[in-house]
Amino acid sequence: MPLPDSPASPPRTAGAARGSSAAPPDPDTVERLRSKIGALSTATLKQLDSDLPWYRGLRPDERSALGMVAQKGIASFVNWYQRPVSPAWVLSDVFGTAPTELTRSISLQKALQLIRVVVQVVEDQVPFLAPPADQAPLREAVLRYSREVAFAAADVYARAAETRGSWDTRLEALVVDAILRGESSDALRSRIAAVGWNSTGRITVMVGSAPPEPNAGFLNELRRVTGRLAEDTLVGIQGDRLILVLGGVHDRDSSYARLSELFGPGPVVYGPEAESLVAASSSAQAAFAGLTAAKAWPTAPRPVSAEDLWPERVVSGDDSARKALVHNIYRPLINASNGLEQTLSAYLTLGHSLEATSRALFVHANTVRYRLRRVCDVTGWDPLLPREAFVLQTALVVGRLYQPSKSSPERSPTRSG
């Protein structure tokens, strides 16, 4: 359908496809285009409402912003048709201050659909806007212009994505830093919500060395792998250290082993599980303390639990490890019956010999075996395994040295299962 009040166009005898050396457009055609900008904009908005269901579902302010983009696009086309110049102006002239509203309201795919409708409306009106000799150059100009607008729209969305990516990265780094420093505030909760944390599972912090030059490809691979092994992940790189805050890890043993492959050389330590991100500071502190002490256990597995490094952490001066040994091992042994602490002490002192222990305690060797099994049941550590016997022996030492007063009982997190 022609636009209202479209006068008949007198035929022209001269016309050619417009290019760098083509003749300028007919002034009458340019003037007719200018007079029809409002009508073209109205027709475009009607067509958008008719052809695009998602456009009808937008809020009034969003439809108004997109309508302004369409109207600016048509007005700018007329200026460009009169004086074709470099397309660099398209980004600012067409979109102006709209990129934020545009990218928030619709996706790039929908933006291109909008551009397609605008182009179609203008192209359908070409017979009523130009004489026959000028119609082919005008259609070509519409197509060339629409291409530039499409590229400009893609640029708008690319810039918006880069801005969001940079902001998300900075916000993620702030959350990781706040967890490491032990913040527990409304600001931290707000940042956690803003970063889009979705996991409701228990939290683990894993630390180790970062690759020599972590780039965007490494971070993409890291997020791809963690996306399969955990419900949610925060990534932090601080100097030469890589920090992963993992929520809802599936199959912990295999997942930790797979994730450790993404770290740089050296030990990789994971802390005990925490109930939430706000409470994850203890896991992070234990992991970092374990990373510092891990060199004292050259044959430690990779990755290794921070709790398996309790003896090394005690020697390096970590008071939380001392409290954990007392709370999880020494006190349960003292509180248990049947002389478990005495039996364990004798067994460790006498070179892990069942016979020597039975003779020293005047009990049968089977009684010693039973009591050592009870030690394992009570503490979770098996004295028949050399490494775990070392942990038990360290617990006996620190427990005897650091007896808390009755008026100020110590508390410490329990060992993860």
Sine and cosine of phi, psi and omega as CSV:
sin_phi,cos_phi,sin_psi,cos_psi,sin_omega,cos_omega
0.00,0.00,0.69,-0.72,0.04,-1.00
-0.95,0.31,0.38,-0.92,0.11,-0.99
-0.94,0.34,0.46,-0.89,0.02,-1.00
-0.88,0.48,0.58,-0.81,0.06,-1.00
0.87,0.50,0.63,0.78,0.06,-1.00
-1.00,0.00,0.95,-0.30,-0.04,-1.00
-0.94,0.34,0.43,-0.90,0.05,-1.00
-0.90,0.43,0.61,-0.79,-0.06,-1.00
-0.99,-0.15,0.80,-0.60,0.05,-1.00
-0.92,0.39,0.59,-0.81,-0.01,-1.00
-0.92,0.39,0.51,-0.86,0.08,-1.00
-0.89,-0.46,0.54,-0.84,-0.05,-1.00
-0.99,-0.13,-0.34,0.94,-0.04,-1.00
-0.90,-0.43,0.71,-0.70,0.04,-1.00
-0.04,-1.00,0.58,-0.82,0.00,-1.00
-0.46,-0.89,0.36,-0.93,0.07,-1.00
-0.85,0.53,0.68,-0.73,-0.08,-1.00
-0.99,0.12,0.72,-0.70,0.07,-1.00
-0.51,-0.86,-0.31,-0.95,-0.06,-1.00
-0.91,0.42,-0.47,0.88,-0.02,-1.00
-0.93,-0.37,0.18,0.98,-0.04,-1.00
-0.97,0.26,0.35,-0.94,0.03,-1.00
-0.93,0.38,0.47,-0.88,0.02,-1.00
-0.91,0.42,0.38,-0.93,-0.02,-1.00
-0.92,0.39,0.38,-0.92,0.03,-1.00
-0.90,0.43,0.81,-0.59,0.00,-1.00
-0.84,0.55,-0.55,0.83,0.01,-1.00
-0.91,0.42,-0.63,0.78,0.03,-1.00
-0.91,0.42,-0.68,0.73,0.02,-1.00
-0.88,0.47,-0.69,0.72,-0.01,-1.00
-0.91,0.42,-0.61,0.79,0.03,-1.00
-0.91,0.41,-0.65,0.76,0.06,-1.00
-0.87,0.50,-0.69,0.73,0.00,-1.00
-0.89,0.45,-0.63,0.78,-0.04,-1.00
-0.95,0.32,-0.32,0.95,-0.07,-1.00
-0.97,-0.25,0.15,0.99,-0.01,-1.00
-0.85,0.53,-0.72,0.69,0.00,-1.00
-0.89,0.45,-0.69,0.73,0.00,-1.00
-0.91,0.41,-0.64,0.77,0.04,-1.00
-0.90,0.44,-0.65,0.76,0.02,-1.00
-0.90,0.45,-0.69,0.73,0.02,-1.00
-0.89,0.46,-0.71,0.71,0.02,-1.00
-0.89,0.46,-0.59,0.81,0.00,-1.00
-0.91,0.41,-0.70,0.72,0.00,-1.00
-0.89,0.45,-0.63,0.78,0.05,-1.00
-0.90,0.44,-0.65,0.76,-0.01,-1.00
-0.93,0.38,-0.62,0.78,0.06,-1.00
-0.87,0.49,-0.70,0.72,-0.01,-1.00
-0.91,0.41,-0.51,0.86,-0.03,-1.00
-0.99,0.14,-0.65,0.76,-0.16,-0.99
-1.00,-0.04,-0.42,0.91,-0.15,-0.99
-0.89,-0.47,0.98,-0.20,0.00,-1.00
-0.85,0.52,-0.60,0.80,-0.03,-1.00
-0.91,0.42,-0.49,0.87,0.02,-1.00
-0.92,0.40,-0.62,0.78,0.01,-1.00
-0.91,0.41,-0.43,0.90,-0.04,-1.00
-1.00,0.07,-0.02,1.00,-0.01,-1.00
-0.97,0.24,0.37,-0.93,0.09,-1.00
-0.93,0.36,0.40,-0.91,-0.02,-1.00
-0.82,0.58,-0.67,0.74,-0.02,-1.00
-0.92,0.40,-0.56,0.83,0.05,-1.00
-0.94,0.35,-0.66,0.76,0.05,-1.00
-0.90,0.43,-0.61,0.79,0.02,-1.00
-0.90,0.44,-0.68,0.73,0.01,-1.00
-0.89,0.45,-0.68,0.73,0.01,-1.00
-0.94,0.35,-0.57,0.82,0.07,-1.00
-0.89,0.45,-0.61,0.79,0.05,-1.00
-0.91,0.42,-0.62,0.78,0.05,-1.00
-0.88,0.47,-0.72,0.70,-0.01,-1.00
-0.89,0.45,-0.68,0.74,-0.02,-1.00
-0.92,0.40,-0.68,0.74,0.05,-1.00
-0.89,0.46,-0.60,0.80,0.01,-1.00
-0.89,0.46,-0.66,0.75,0.01,-1.00
-0.93,0.37,-0.70,0.71,0.01,-1.00
-0.89,0.46,-0.65,0.76,0.00,-1.00
-0.93,0.37,-0.53,0.85,0.04,-1.00
-0.89,0.46,-0.65,0.76,0.00,-1.00
-0.89,0.47,-0.70,0.72,0.03,-1.00
-0.89,0.46,-0.68,0.73,0.00,-1.00
-0.91,0.41,-0.61,0.79,0.00,-1.00
-0.90,0.44,-0.57,0.82,0.01,-1.00
-0.96,0.28,-0.64,0.77,0.01,-1.00
-0.68,-0.73,1.00,0.06,0.01,-1.00
-0.88,0.48,0.82,-0.57,0.02,-1.00
-0.74,-0.67,-0.11,-0.99,0.05,-1.00
-0.85,0.52,0.63,-0.78,-0.03,-1.00
-0.96,0.26,0.05,1.00,-0.07,-1.00
-0.88,0.47,-0.43,0.90,-0.03,-1.00
-0.96,0.29,-0.33,0.95,-0.14,-0.99
-0.84,0.55,-0.66,0.75,-0.09,-1.00
-0.84,0.54,-0.72,0.69,-0.04,-1.00
-1.00,0.09,-0.57,0.82,-0.09,-1.00
-0.96,0.29,-0.64,0.76,-0.05,-1.00
-0.99,0.11,-0.77,0.64,-0.12,-0.99
-1.00,0.02,-0.47,0.88,0.08,-1.00
0.79,0.62,-0.83,-0.56,-0.01,-1.00
-1.00,-0.05,0.22,0.98,-0.10,-0.99
-0.99,0.10,-0.24,0.97,-0.11,-0.99
-0.78,0.63,-0.68,0.73,-0.03,-1.00
-0.88,0.47,-0.75,0.66,0.01,-1.00
-0.90,0.44,-0.64,0.77,-0.04,-1.00
-0.88,0.47,-0.77,0.63,-0.06,-1.00
-0.94,0.33,-0.43,0.90,0.05,-1.00
-0.97,0.22,-0.55,0.83,-0.11,-0.99
-0.99,0.16,-0.70,0.72,-0.12,-0.99
-0.67,-0.74,0.35,-0.94,0.05,-1.00
-0.98,0.17,0.19,-0.98,0.05,-1.00
-0.87,0.49,-0.63,0.77,0.02,-1.00
-0.86,0.52,-0.69,0.72,0.00,-1.00
-0.94,0.34,-0.56,0.83,0.05,-1.00
-0.89,0.46,-0.65,0.76,0.03,-1.00
-0.93,0.37,-0.57,0.82,0.10,-1.00
-0.89,0.46,-0.65,0.76,0.04,-1.00
-0.88,0.47,-0.71,0.70,0.01,-1.00
-0.88,0.47,-0.63,0.78,0.00,-1.00
-0.89,0.47,-0.65,0.76,0.01,-1.00
-0.91,0.41,-0.69,0.72,0.01,-1.00
-0.86,0.51,-0.72,0.69,-0.01,-1.00
-0.89,0.46,-0.66,0.75,-0.02,-1.00
-0.90,0.44,-0.66,0.75,0.02,-1.00
-0.89,0.46,-0.73,0.68,-0.01,-1.00
-0.90,0.44,-0.67,0.74,-0.03,-1.00
-0.91,0.42,-0.60,0.80,0.02,-1.00
-0.91,0.41,-0.43,0.90,-0.04,-1.00
-1.00,-0.04,-0.02,1.00,-0.03,-1.00
-0.81,0.58,-0.71,0.71,-0.01,-1.00
-0.86,0.50,-0.39,0.92,-0.03,-1.00
-0.99,-0.17,-0.01,1.00,-0.03,-1.00
-0.94,-0.35,-0.32,0.95,-0.09,-1.00
-0.60,-0.80,0.50,-0.87,0.10,-0.99
-0.92,0.40,0.31,-0.95,-0.06,-1.00
-0.79,0.62,-0.63,0.77,-0.05,-1.00
-0.93,0.37,-0.41,0.91,-0.04,-1.00
-0.99,-0.16,-0.07,1.00,-0.10,-1.00
-0.93,0.36,-0.67,0.74,0.01,-1.00
-0.89,0.45,-0.74,0.67,0.07,-1.00
-0.88,0.48,-0.57,0.82,-0.01,-1.00
-0.93,0.37,-0.66,0.75,0.05,-1.00
-0.89,0.46,-0.67,0.74,0.02,-1.00
-0.89,0.47,-0.65,0.76,0.02,-1.00
-0.90,0.44,-0.64,0.77,0.04,-1.00
-0.87,0.49,-0.71,0.71,-0.02,-1.00
-0.91,0.41,-0.69,0.73,0.01,-1.00
-0.90,0.44,-0.67,0.75,0.00,-1.00
-0.91,0.42,-0.68,0.74,0.00,-1.00
-0.89,0.45,-0.56,0.83,0.07,-1.00
-0.89,0.46,-0.70,0.72,-0.01,-1.00
-0.91,0.42,-0.64,0.77,0.02,-1.00
-0.91,0.42,-0.63,0.78,0.02,-1.00
-0.89,0.45,-0.68,0.73,0.04,-1.00
-0.91,0.42,-0.62,0.78,0.02,-1.00
-0.90,0.43,-0.64,0.77,0.04,-1.00
-0.89,0.46,-0.68,0.73,0.04,-1.00
-0.87,0.49,-0.60,0.80,0.02,-1.00
-0.91,0.40,-0.65,0.76,0.04,-1.00
-0.85,0.53,-0.73,0.69,-0.04,-1.00
-0.94,0.34,-0.58,0.81,0.03,-1.00
-0.90,0.43,-0.68,0.73,0.02,-1.00
-0.91,0.42,-0.66,0.75,0.02,-1.00
-0.89,0.45,-0.65,0.76,0.01,-1.00
-0.91,0.42,-0.65,0.76,0.03,-1.00
-0.90,0.44,-0.66,0.75,0.01,-1.00
-0.90,0.44,-0.71,0.70,0.03,-1.00
-0.89,0.45,-0.64,0.77,0.00,-1.00
-0.90,0.45,-0.68,0.73,0.02,-1.00
-0.91,0.42,-0.67,0.75,0.01,-1.00
-0.92,0.40,-0.69,0.72,0.01,-1.00
-0.87,0.49,-0.63,0.77,0.01,-1.00
-0.90,0.43,-0.69,0.72,0.01,-1.00
-0.91,0.42,-0.67,0.74,-0.01,-1.00
-0.91,0.42,-0.65,0.76,0.04,-1.00
-0.88,0.47,-0.67,0.74,0.03,-1.00
-0.89,0.45,-0.61,0.79,0.04,-1.00
-0.90,0.43,-0.65,0.76,0.01,-1.00
-0.91,0.42,-0.72,0.70,0.01,-1.00
-0.87,0.49,-0.69,0.72,0.00,-1.00
-0.89,0.45,-0.64,0.77,0.02,-1.00
-0.90,0.43,-0.61,0.79,0.05,-1.00
-0.91,0.43,-0.68,0.73,-0.01,-1.00
-0.90,0.43,-0.57,0.82,-0.03,-1.00
-1.00,0.09,-0.09,1.00,0.07,-1.00
0.99,0.17,0.44,0.90,0.06,-1.00
-0.91,0.41,0.60,-0.80,0.10,-0.99
-0.58,-0.81,1.00,0.09,-0.14,-0.99
-0.60,-0.80,0.15,-0.99,0.06,-1.00
-0.90,0.44,-0.54,0.84,0.02,-1.00
-0.89,0.46,-0.67,0.75,0.03,-1.00
-0.91,0.42,-0.68,0.73,0.02,-1.00
-0.88,0.47,-0.62,0.78,0.03,-1.00
-0.91,0.42,-0.67,0.74,0.02,-1.00
-0.91,0.41,-0.63,0.78,0.03,-1.00
-0.88,0.48,-0.67,0.75,0.04,-1.00
-0.91,0.41,-0.64,0.77,-0.04,-1.00
-0.93,0.36,-0.54,0.84,-0.02,-1.00
-0.97,0.24,-0.16,0.99,0.10,-1.00
0.99,0.11,0.51,0.86,0.01,-1.00
-0.93,0.36,0.81,-0.58,-0.09,-1.00
-0.91,-0.41,-0.26,0.96,-0.11,-0.99
-0.95,0.32,0.65,-0.76,0.13,-0.99
-0.94,-0.33,0.09,1.00,-0.01,-1.00
-0.99,0.15,0.02,-1.00,0.01,-1.00
-0.96,0.29,0.45,-0.89,-0.16,-0.99
-0.96,-0.29,0.67,-0.74,0.11,-0.99
-0.76,-0.64,0.64,-0.77,0.07,-1.00
-0.94,-0.33,0.79,-0.62,0.00,-1.00
-0.87,-0.49,0.74,-0.67,-0.05,-1.00
-0.75,-0.66,0.43,-0.90,0.03,-1.00
-0.03,-1.00,-0.16,-0.99,0.01,-1.00
-0.99,0.17,0.56,-0.83,0.05,-1.00
-0.99,0.10,0.42,-0.91,0.11,-0.99
-0.84,0.54,0.38,-0.92,-0.08,-1.00
-0.81,0.59,-0.70,0.72,-0.01,-1.00
-0.70,-0.71,0.98,0.19,0.01,-1.00
-0.91,0.41,0.85,-0.53,-0.01,-1.00
-0.90,-0.43,-0.09,-1.00,-0.02,-1.00
-0.88,0.47,-0.59,0.81,0.02,-1.00
-0.90,0.44,-0.64,0.76,0.03,-1.00
-0.90,0.43,-0.69,0.72,-0.01,-1.00
-0.90,0.43,-0.61,0.79,0.05,-1.00
-0.90,0.44,-0.69,0.73,0.03,-1.00
-0.91,0.42,-0.64,0.77,0.02,-1.00
-0.88,0.48,-0.71,0.70,-0.01,-1.00
-0.94,0.35,-0.56,0.83,0.02,-1.00
-0.90,0.43,-0.69,0.72,-0.02,-1.00
-0.93,0.36,-0.73,0.68,-0.02,-1.00
-0.91,0.42,-0.47,0.88,0.04,-1.00
-0.90,0.44,-0.44,0.90,0.03,-1.00
-1.00,0.04,-0.40,0.92,-0.13,-0.99
-0.98,-0.22,-0.25,0.97,-0.03,-1.00
-0.58,-0.81,0.36,-0.93,0.01,-1.00
-0.94,0.35,-0.57,0.82,-0.03,-1.00
-0.39,-0.92,0.41,-0.91,-0.06,-1.00
-0.55,-0.83,0.63,-0.77,0.23,-0.97
-0.91,-0.42,0.66,-0.75,-0.05,-1.00
-0.88,-0.47,0.72,-0.69,0.08,-1.00
-0.70,-0.71,0.69,-0.72,0.10,-1.00
-0.85,-0.53,0.92,-0.40,-0.01,-1.00
-0.88,-0.48,0.98,-0.20,-0.06,-1.00
0.91,0.42,-0.86,-0.52,-0.02,-1.00
-0.99,-0.15,0.26,0.97,-0.02,-1.00
-0.92,-0.40,0.64,-0.77,0.06,-1.00
-0.95,-0.32,0.77,-0.64,-0.02,-1.00
-0.86,-0.51,0.78,-0.63,0.11,-0.99
-0.89,-0.45,0.82,-0.58,0.12,-0.99
-0.97,-0.26,0.94,-0.34,-0.17,-0.99
-0.95,-0.32,0.74,-0.67,0.05,-1.00
-0.90,-0.44,0.77,-0.64,0.04,-1.00
0.89,0.46,0.82,0.58,-0.02,-1.00
-0.94,0.35,0.72,-0.69,0.05,-1.00
-1.00,-0.01,0.70,-0.71,0.07,-1.00
0.74,0.67,0.97,0.26,-0.21,-0.98
-0.80,0.60,-0.74,0.67,-0.10,-1.00
-0.86,0.51,-0.78,0.63,-0.02,-1.00
-0.93,0.36,-0.57,0.82,-0.01,-1.00
-0.93,0.37,-0.69,0.73,0.02,-1.00
-0.89,0.46,-0.65,0.76,0.01,-1.00
-0.89,0.45,-0.66,0.75,0.01,-1.00
-0.92,0.38,-0.67,0.75,-0.01,-1.00
-0.92,0.38,-0.54,0.84,-0.02,-1.00
-0.89,0.45,-0.41,0.91,0.02,-1.00
-0.93,0.37,-0.32,0.95,-0.03,-1.00
-1.00,0.05,-0.19,0.98,0.01,-1.00
-0.99,0.12,0.24,-0.97,0.10,-1.00
-0.97,0.26,-0.07,-1.00,-0.02,-1.00
-0.91,0.42,0.42,-0.91,0.02,-1.00
0.96,-0.29,0.00,-1.00,-0.05,-1.00
-0.92,0.38,0.48,-0.88,0.13,-0.99
-0.80,-0.60,0.80,-0.61,-0.12,-0.99
-0.82,-0.57,0.68,-0.74,0.10,-0.99
-0.87,-0.49,0.62,-0.78,-0.05,-1.00
-1.00,0.06,0.11,-0.99,0.05,-1.00
-0.92,0.39,0.35,-0.94,-0.03,-1.00
-0.96,0.28,0.57,-0.82,0.05,-1.00
-0.87,-0.49,0.34,-0.94,-0.06,-1.00
-0.96,0.29,-0.53,0.85,-0.08,-1.00
-0.43,-0.90,0.14,-0.99,0.04,-1.00
-0.89,0.45,-0.61,0.79,0.00,-1.00
-0.89,0.46,-0.53,0.85,-0.02,-1.00
-0.99,-0.11,0.15,0.99,-0.11,-0.99
-0.98,0.18,-0.04,1.00,-0.02,-1.00
-0.87,0.49,-0.63,0.78,-0.02,-1.00
-0.90,0.44,-0.62,0.79,0.05,-1.00
-0.91,0.42,-0.67,0.74,0.01,-1.00
-0.91,0.42,-0.70,0.71,-0.01,-1.00
-0.90,0.43,-0.63,0.77,0.04,-1.00
-0.91,0.41,-0.64,0.77,0.00,-1.00
-0.90,0.43,-0.69,0.73,0.00,-1.00
-0.93,0.36,-0.61,0.79,0.06,-1.00
-0.89,0.45,-0.64,0.77,0.05,-1.00
-0.91,0.41,-0.61,0.79,0.02,-1.00
-0.90,0.44,-0.61,0.79,0.03,-1.00
-0.92,0.39,-0.62,0.78,-0.09,-1.00
-1.00,0.01,-0.16,0.99,-0.15,-0.99
-0.89,0.45,-0.45,0.89,-0.02,-1.00
-0.91,0.41,-0.30,0.95,0.05,-1.00
-0.97,0.25,-0.17,0.99,0.05,-1.00
-0.83,-0.56,0.99,0.16,-0.11,-0.99
-0.86,0.51,-0.48,0.87,-0.06,-1.00
-0.99,-0.11,0.29,0.96,0.00,-1.00
-0.88,0.48,0.57,-0.82,0.05,-1.00
-0.91,0.41,0.29,-0.96,0.03,-1.00
-0.78,-0.62,0.94,-0.33,0.10,0.99
-0.99,0.11,0.20,-0.98,0.01,-1.00
-0.77,-0.63,0.58,-0.81,0.04,-1.00
-0.96,0.29,0.61,-0.79,0.07,-1.00
-0.87,0.49,-0.46,0.89,0.00,-1.00
-0.97,0.26,-0.47,0.88,0.09,-1.00
-0.94,0.33,-0.23,0.97,0.00,-1.00
-0.98,-0.22,0.31,0.95,0.01,-1.00
-0.80,0.60,-0.74,0.68,-0.02,-1.00
-0.87,0.50,-0.72,0.69,-0.01,-1.00
-0.90,0.43,-0.61,0.80,0.02,-1.00
-0.92,0.39,-0.61,0.80,0.05,-1.00
-0.88,0.47,-0.72,0.69,-0.02,-1.00
-0.89,0.45,-0.56,0.83,-0.01,-1.00
-0.99,0.16,-0.01,1.00,0.10,-1.00
0.99,-0.15,0.30,0.96,0.00,-1.00
-0.99,0.11,0.95,-0.30,-0.06,-1.00
-0.93,0.35,-0.48,0.88,0.02,-1.00
-0.91,0.41,-0.54,0.84,0.06,-1.00
-0.93,0.36,-0.64,0.77,0.06,-1.00
-0.87,0.50,-0.73,0.69,0.00,-1.00
-0.89,0.46,-0.62,0.78,-0.01,-1.00
-0.91,0.41,-0.65,0.76,0.04,-1.00
-0.90,0.44,-0.67,0.74,0.01,-1.00
-0.92,0.40,-0.72,0.70,-0.09,-1.00
-0.94,0.34,-0.65,0.76,-0.14,-0.99
-1.00,-0.06,-0.39,0.92,-0.08,-1.00
-0.85,-0.53,-0.83,0.56,-0.15,-0.99
-0.91,0.41,-0.76,0.65,-0.04,-1.00
-0.90,0.44,-0.72,0.70,0.05,-1.00
-0.84,0.54,-0.59,0.80,0.03,-1.00
-0.92,0.39,-0.68,0.73,-0.01,-1.00
-0.91,0.42,-0.62,0.78,-0.05,-1.00
-0.98,0.20,-0.30,0.95,0.00,-1.00
-0.97,0.23,0.41,-0.91,0.02,-1.00
-1.00,-0.03,-0.10,-0.99,0.09,-1.00
0.93,0.38,0.36,0.93,0.12,-0.99
0.89,0.45,0.62,0.78,-0.04,-1.00
-0.90,0.43,-0.70,0.71,-0.03,-1.00
-0.89,0.45,-0.66,0.75,0.00,-1.00
-0.91,0.42,-0.67,0.74,-0.01,-1.00
-0.91,0.41,-0.71,0.70,0.00,-1.00
-0.89,0.46,-0.68,0.73,-0.01,-1.00
-0.88,0.47,-0.70,0.71,0.01,-1.00
-0.90,0.43,-0.69,0.73,-0.02,-1.00
-0.87,0.49,-0.69,0.72,-0.01,-1.00
-0.95,0.32,-0.60,0.80,-0.03,-1.00
-0.94,0.35,-0.56,0.83,-0.08,-1.00
-1.00,-0.08,0.50,0.87,0.15,-0.99
0.96,0.30,0.46,0.89,0.05,-1.00
0.89,0.45,0.58,0.81,0.00,-1.00
-0.98,-0.22,0.87,-0.49,0.03,-1.00
-0.90,0.43,-0.67,0.74,-0.05,-1.00
-0.92,0.40,-0.72,0.70,0.01,-1.00
-0.89,0.46,-0.62,0.78,0.01,-1.00
-0.92,0.40,-0.68,0.73,0.00,-1.00
-0.89,0.45,-0.61,0.79,0.02,-1.00
-0.93,0.36,-0.66,0.75,-0.03,-1.00
-0.91,0.41,-0.55,0.84,-0.05,-1.00
-0.99,-0.13,-0.06,1.00,-0.02,-1.00
0.85,0.52,0.68,0.74,0.07,-1.00
-0.76,-0.65,0.26,-0.97,0.01,-1.00
-0.95,0.32,0.47,-0.88,0.01,-1.00
-0.86,0.50,-0.57,0.82,0.03,-1.00
-0.90,0.43,-0.53,0.85,0.07,-1.00
-0.91,0.41,-0.64,0.76,0.06,-1.00
-0.88,0.48,-0.72,0.70,0.02,-1.00
-0.85,0.53,-0.70,0.71,-0.02,-1.00
-0.88,0.48,-0.71,0.70,-0.02,-1.00
-0.91,0.41,-0.60,0.80,0.03,-1.00
-0.92,0.38,-0.58,0.82,0.10,-1.00
-0.90,0.43,-0.61,0.79,0.05,-1.00
-0.91,0.41,-0.59,0.81,0.09,-1.00
-0.85,0.53,-0.70,0.72,0.02,-1.00
-0.89,0.45,-0.67,0.74,0.00,-1.00
-0.90,0.44,-0.64,0.77,-0.09,-1.00
-0.97,0.25,-0.64,0.77,-0.13,-0.99
-0.97,-0.23,-0.40,0.92,-0.11,-0.99
1.00,0.05,0.04,1.00,0.00,-1.00
-0.88,-0.48,0.69,-0.72,-0.08,-1.00
-0.99,-0.13,0.91,-0.40,-0.03,-1.00
-0.93,0.36,-0.22,0.97,0.03,-1.00
-0.99,0.16,-0.19,0.98,0.06,-1.00
-0.99,-0.15,0.79,-0.61,-0.12,-0.99
-0.81,0.59,-0.74,0.68,-0.05,-1.00
-0.91,0.43,-0.70,0.72,-0.03,-1.00
-0.94,0.34,-0.50,0.87,0.09,-1.00
-0.91,0.42,-0.57,0.82,0.05,-1.00
-0.91,0.42,-0.64,0.76,0.05,-1.00
-0.89,0.45,-0.69,0.72,0.01,-1.00
-0.90,0.44,-0.65,0.76,-0.01,-1.00
-0.92,0.39,-0.63,0.78,0.05,-1.00
-0.89,0.45,-0.62,0.79,0.02,-1.00
-0.90,0.45,-0.64,0.77,0.05,-1.00
-0.89,0.45,-0.66,0.75,-0.03,-1.00
-0.90,0.43,-0.79,0.61,-0.07,-1.00
-0.94,0.34,-0.52,0.85,0.04,-1.00
-0.90,0.43,-0.62,0.78,0.01,-1.00
-0.96,0.27,-0.51,0.86,-0.03,-1.00
-0.99,0.17,-0.58,0.81,-0.13,-0.99
-0.89,-0.46,0.94,0.34,0.07,-1.00
-0.99,0.16,0.87,-0.49,0.02,-1.00
-0.96,0.30,0.45,-0.89,0.06,-1.00
-0.95,0.31,0.43,-0.90,-0.05,-1.00
-0.91,0.41,-0.44,0.90,-0.05,-1.00
-0.98,0.18,-0.27,0.96,-0.03,-1.00
-0.70,-0.71,0.96,0.29,0.01,-1.00
-0.89,0.45,0.62,-0.78,0.00,-1.00
-1.00,0.09,0.48,-0.88,0.07,-1.00
-0.76,-0.65,0.55,-0.84,-0.05,-1.00
-0.46,-0.89,0.49,-0.87,0.05,-1.00
-0.90,0.43,0.57,-0.82,0.00,-1.00
-0.99,0.16,0.28,-0.96,-0.01,-1.00
-0.96,0.27,0.65,-0.76,0.01,-1.00
-0.94,0.34,0.53,-0.85,0.05,-1.00
-0.98,0.21,0.00,0.00,0.00,0.00
